[in-house]
Amino acid sequence: MKGKYKGCLVAASGQDGNMQIYSLALGVVEVENDAGWVWFFKNLSKFVSDEEDLAFVSDRHASIYSALAKVYPLAHHAACAVHLFRNVKHKFSCGGLANLVSKAGRAYTIGDFRYWWRQIEETKPECAEYLLDIGLPHWALSHFTSNRYNMMSSNISESLNAAMKKAVEYPIVSMVEFIRAMLMRWFWCRRTLAGKTRSRCTPEIEDLLIDHLKESLNCAVLGATDWIYQVNDAIGCEFTVDMEKRTSTCRVFDVLMLPCCHALAVTRVRNIDPYSLISVCYFVGPCREKYKGVLMPRSNEKDCDIPEEVTEVPVNPPRTRRPGGRPKKKGYHHRERFIM
């Protein structure tokens, strides 16, 4: 926060069925340390319970690691791919190395990962040792043991930061009001969009499904059992699809919980409804349900009674230290003060 009273705005956000930012919780802590993150995660755990299917993606801040280990011991934790690639580029001055790490980290299968990993070892053995020390399951999608979907980076958090860039300069009450109004607007727009959507899945998923369907046209299908099929793609690669378990050896089906082009090729042979293979979270109904709650406009302070549990809590003034010298202000040209 950049106002008179310093602090740190921390947030947890996820992704809805239309691959949009879904804000879960926001909080203000004095500084980004273990105590601040533990307090935030404890409040988050009141409605996001600790379980093995839960996955957190963050940068490699030590306090986040420490707090998650205390509050969410069952959940999985993954490093943000973008932050990792930037660290690789900074630590190892080698052209193209970050791109190799990116491809290795985003590879769906172990085979594809090994291909890119060999190139990393040949290009910079020190980088390979650095990545091994971090732990392959912590940054490589092919080794991650929980459901990560398409969440390879903390970009949704960065996008949320960008949306609130102006708010962090406000006093804390004004900042919270800015965020409330922004989320109220988001909920209304997305609720309206979901109400107008006539497809079975959300618009983003429908577009992705069409792309997979186009790729499936060049696939040949060979049956092994009533449920297991061999699918050959246009370049001669072979994949095994299990329609009963909803898996494919390309692992796109497994990770995204959305039929890949190989599974869609099988649906044509078996005359299966492709929508029966899609995770329920991608349908319009559940997405609409997420936004049924209404964020109401702020009430007039004069007309509200403050609850006793709020007034009884002792509140210390925020810590602040005024820097020396005259406060710096950005200058504006006179003509910019007028709107034409």
C-alpha positions in Angstrom: 0.0 0.0 0.0 1.4 3.4 -1.0 -0.7 5.8 1.1 0.3 7.6 4.3 -0.4 4.5 6.4 1.8 1.7 5.1 0.6 -1.9 5.0 0.3 -4.8 2.6 -2.8 -5.9 0.8 -3.0 -9.7 0.5 -5.5 -11.6 -1.5 -6.6 -15.1 -2.5 -8.3 -15.6 -5.8 -9.4 -18.5 -8.0 -10.8 -19.1 -11.4 -14.5 -19.7 -12.3 -15.9 -22.0 -15.0 -15.4 -19.3 -17.7 -11.7 -18.9 -16.8 -12.3 -15.5 -15.2 -10.8 -14.2 -11.9 -12.9 -15.1 -8.9 -11.9 -13.2 -5.8 -12.1 -15.3 -2.6 -10.7 -13.1 0.1 -8.7 -9.9 0.7 -7.0 -8.6 3.8 -4.6 -6.0 5.0 -1.6 -6.9 7.1 1.1 -4.7 8.6 3.9 -6.5 6.7 4.1 -9.6 4.5 5.6 -12.0 7.2 4.7 -15.3 8.7 2.2 -13.9 11.2 0.4 -11.9 8.6 0.0 -14.8 6.2 -1.1 -17.2 9.0 -3.8 -14.7 10.1 -5.0 -14.4 6.5 -5.0 -18.2 5.8 -6.8 -18.9 9.1 -9.6 -16.6 8.0 -9.6 -18.1 4.5 -9.9 -21.6 6.0 -13.3 -20.7 7.5 -14.8 -21.2 4.0 -12.0 -22.8 2.0 -11.3 -26.0 4.0 -8.0 -27.9 4.0 -8.2 -31.0 1.7 -6.0 -33.0 -0.6 -7.7 -31.8 -3.7 -6.9 -28.1 -2.9 -3.9 -26.5 -4.7 -2.2 -23.2 -4.0 -0.1 -21.4 -6.7 2.1 -18.6 -5.5 5.5 -17.0 -5.8 8.3 -18.4 -3.7 7.9 -16.1 -0.7 9.1 -17.9 2.4 6.3 -16.6 4.6 3.6 -18.1 2.3 5.4 -21.5 2.4 5.6 -21.3 6.2 1.9 -20.2 6.7 0.5 -22.8 4.3 2.4 -25.6 6.1 0.7 -24.5 9.4 -2.9 -23.8 8.2 -3.2 -26.0 5.1 -1.1 -29.1 5.7 -3.2 -31.3 3.4 -3.3 -28.9 0.5 -0.7 -29.0 -2.3 1.5 -26.0 -3.2 3.0 -25.1 -6.5 5.3 -22.4 -7.6 4.2 -19.8 -10.1 5.7 -20.7 -13.4 6.2 -17.0 -14.5 8.1 -16.1 -11.3 10.3 -19.2 -11.7 11.2 -18.5 -15.3 12.1 -14.9 -14.4 14.4 -16.2 -11.6 16.0 -18.6 -14.1 16.6 -15.8 -16.5 18.1 -13.6 -13.7 20.3 -16.3 -12.2 21.6 -18.0 -15.4 22.6 -15.7 -18.2 21.9 -18.1 -21.1 19.8 -17.3 -24.1 16.7 -19.5 -24.5 17.1 -21.2 -21.2 14.0 -19.7 -19.6 12.0 -20.9 -22.7 13.2 -24.5 -22.2 12.2 -24.4 -18.6 8.8 -23.0 -19.6 8.2 -25.8 -22.0 9.4 -28.4 -19.5 7.2 -27.0 -16.8 4.1 -26.9 -19.0 4.5 -30.3 -20.5 1.6 -32.6 -19.8 3.4 -35.9 -20.0 6.5 -37.4 -18.5 7.9 -38.1 -22.0 7.5 -34.5 -23.2 9.0 -33.3 -19.9 12.1 -35.6 -20.3 12.7 -34.3 -23.8 12.9 -30.7 -22.6 14.7 -31.6 -19.4 17.6 -33.2 -21.5 18.0 -29.9 -23.3 18.1 -28.0 -20.1 20.8 -30.3 -18.7 22.8 -29.9 -21.9 22.4 -26.1 -22.0 23.0 -25.3 -18.3 23.7 -28.2 -15.8 23.7 -25.6 -13.0 20.1 -24.7 -13.8 19.0 -28.3 -13.8 20.5 -28.7 -10.3 18.7 -25.5 -9.2 15.4 -26.9 -10.5 15.9 -30.2 -8.8 16.5 -28.5 -5.5 13.2 -26.8 -5.8 11.5 -30.2 -6.5 10.0 -31.3 -9.8 6.4 -31.7 -8.5 6.6 -28.1 -7.3 7.0 -26.5 -10.7 6.5 -29.2 -13.4 2.8 -29.9 -14.4 3.7 -33.5 -15.4 4.9 -34.3 -11.9 2.2 -32.5 -9.9 0.1 -35.0 -7.9 -3.1 -33.0 -7.4 -5.5 -31.1 -9.6 -3.9 -28.0 -11.0 -6.0 -27.6 -14.2 -4.5 -24.9 -16.3 -3.3 -22.8 -13.4 0.4 -22.6 -14.1 1.0 -19.1 -12.8 -0.4 -16.6 -10.4 -1.4 -14.3 -13.3 -4.9 -14.0 -11.9 -3.4 -12.4 -8.8 -1.3 -10.2 -10.9 -4.4 -9.2 -12.9 -6.2 -8.5 -9.7 -3.3 -6.3 -8.6 -3.5 -4.4 -11.9 -7.2 -3.8 -11.4 -6.6 -2.4 -7.9 -3.5 -0.4 -8.8 -5.2 2.9 -8.1 -6.8 1.7 -4.9 -3.5 1.0 -3.1 -2.8 4.7 -3.0 -6.1 5.4 -1.0 -6.6 5.4 2.7 -7.7 1.9 3.9 -11.4 2.6 4.1 -11.5 4.2 0.7 -9.5 1.3 -0.7 -11.9 -1.3 0.7 -14.8 0.7 -0.8 -13.1 0.8 -4.2 -12.7 -3.0 -4.1 -16.3 -3.5 -3.0 -17.6 -1.4 -5.8 -15.3 -3.2 -8.3 -16.5 -6.7 -7.2 -20.1 -5.5 -7.2 -19.7 -4.5 -10.8 -18.0 -7.7 -11.7 -20.7 -9.9 -10.2 -23.4 -7.9 -11.9 -21.7 -8.2 -15.4 -20.9 -11.9 -15.0 -24.4 -12.7 -13.7 -25.9 -10.9 -16.7 -23.6 -12.7 -19.1 -24.4 -16.1 -17.6 -28.1 -15.3 -17.9 -27.8 -14.5 -21.6 -25.6 -17.6 -22.4 -27.6 -20.2 -24.3 -24.8 -22.8 -24.7 -24.5 -25.7 -22.2 -21.0 -24.7 -21.2 -19.4 -21.3 -20.6 -18.3 -19.3 -23.6 -14.6 -19.9 -23.0 -15.0 -23.6 -22.7 -17.2 -23.8 -25.8 -14.4 -22.1 -27.8 -11.9 -24.5 -26.4 -14.1 -27.5 -27.1 -14.5 -26.3 -30.8 -10.7 -26.1 -31.1 -10.3 -29.7 -29.8 -13.1 -30.8 -32.1 -11.3 -29.4 -35.1 -8.1 -31.2 -34.1 -10.0 -34.5 -33.7 -11.0 -34.6 -37.4 -7.5 -35.7 -38.3 -7.4 -38.6 -35.7 -7.9 -42.3 -36.5 -9.6 -44.5 -33.9 -8.9 -48.2 -33.2 -10.9 -50.0 -30.6 -9.2 -52.2 -27.9 -12.3 -52.8 -25.7 -15.7 -51.2 -25.3 -14.0 -48.4 -23.3 -10.3 -48.3 -24.3 -9.2 -47.0 -27.7 -6.0 -46.3 -29.5 -6.1 -42.9 -31.3 -3.5 -41.9 -33.9 -3.2 -38.2 -34.6 -2.2 -36.5 -37.9 1.6 -36.7 -37.3 1.5 -40.4 -36.4 1.6 -40.3 -32.6 -0.4 -42.9 -30.7 -2.5 -42.2 -27.6 -4.6 -44.4 -25.4 -8.1 -43.1 -24.3 -10.1 -44.7 -21.5 -13.6 -43.4 -21.8 -14.7 -45.1 -18.6 -12.0 -43.5 -16.4 -12.0 -40.3 -18.6 -8.3 -40.4 -19.1 -5.9 -40.0 -22.1 -2.2 -40.6 -22.3 -1.8 -37.1 -23.6 -3.0 -36.1 -20.1 -5.0 -33.1 -21.4 -8.2 -34.9 -20.6 -6.9 -35.8 -17.1 -5.6 -32.3 -16.2 -8.2 -30.0 -17.7 -11.2 -32.4 -17.0 -12.3 -31.5 -20.5 -12.2 -33.9 -23.4 -9.1 -33.6 -25.5 -9.1 -34.1 -29.3 -8.3 -37.8 -28.9 -11.3 -38.3 -26.6 -13.5 -36.3 -29.0 -12.4 -38.5 -31.9 -13.7 -41.5 -29.9 -17.0 -39.9 -29.2 -17.7 -39.9 -32.9 -17.1 -43.6 -33.1 -19.0 -44.5 -30.0 -21.8 -41.8 -30.6 -21.2 -40.4 -27.2 -22.4 -36.9 -26.2 -19.1 -34.9 -25.7 -20.8 -32.8 -22.9 -21.1 -35.9 -20.8 -17.3 -36.0 -20.5 -17.0 -32.4 -19.3 -16.5 -31.5 -15.6 -19.6 -30.0 -14.1 -17.7 -26.9 -13.1 -17.6 -25.8 -16.7 -21.3 -25.7 -17.2 -23.3 -22.5 -17.3 -25.6 -23.5 -14.4 -22.8 -23.9 -11.7 -21.1 -20.7 -13.1 -24.3 -18.8 -12.7 -24.7 -20.1 -9.2 -21.3 -18.7 -8.2 -22.6 -15.2 -9.0 -26.0 -15.4 -7.5 -24.9 -13.5 -4.4 -25.4 -9.8 -4.6 -22.9 -7.3 -3.3 -25.1 -4.5 -2.1 -24.2 -0.8 -2.3 -22.8 0.8 0.9 -25.3 2.0 3.4 -25.3 5.6 4.6 -23.1 5.8 7.8 -25.6 8.1 9.5 -28.4 5.5 9.2 -26.4 2.5 10.5 -25.9 1.2 14.0 -22.4 -0.2 14.7 -22.6 -3.7 16.3 -21.3 -4.0 19.8 -18.8 -6.7 18.9 -17.1 -4.1 16.6 -17.1 -1.2 19.0 -15.8 -3.3 21.9 -12.7 -4.4 20.0 -9.7 -2.1 20.9 -8.2 -0.7 17.7 -4.7 0.7 17.8 -3.8 3.4 15.3 -1.9 2.3 12.3 1.9 2.7 12.3 3.3 5.3 10.0 6.6 7.0 9.6 6.7 10.2 7.6 9.8 10.4 5.4 12.0 13.4 5.5 11.8 16.2 3.0 8.9 17.5 1.0 6.4 15.0 -0.3 6.9 14.4 -4.0 4.0 14.9 -6.3 3.7 14.2 -10.0 3.4 17.4 -12.0 0.6 17.9 -14.5 0.6 20.2 -17.5 -2.1 22.9 -17.3 -3.8 21.8 -20.5 -4.3 18.3 -19.0 -6.6 19.7 -16.3 -9.4 20.2 -18.8 -11.6 17.6 -20.6 -12.4 18.6 -24.1 
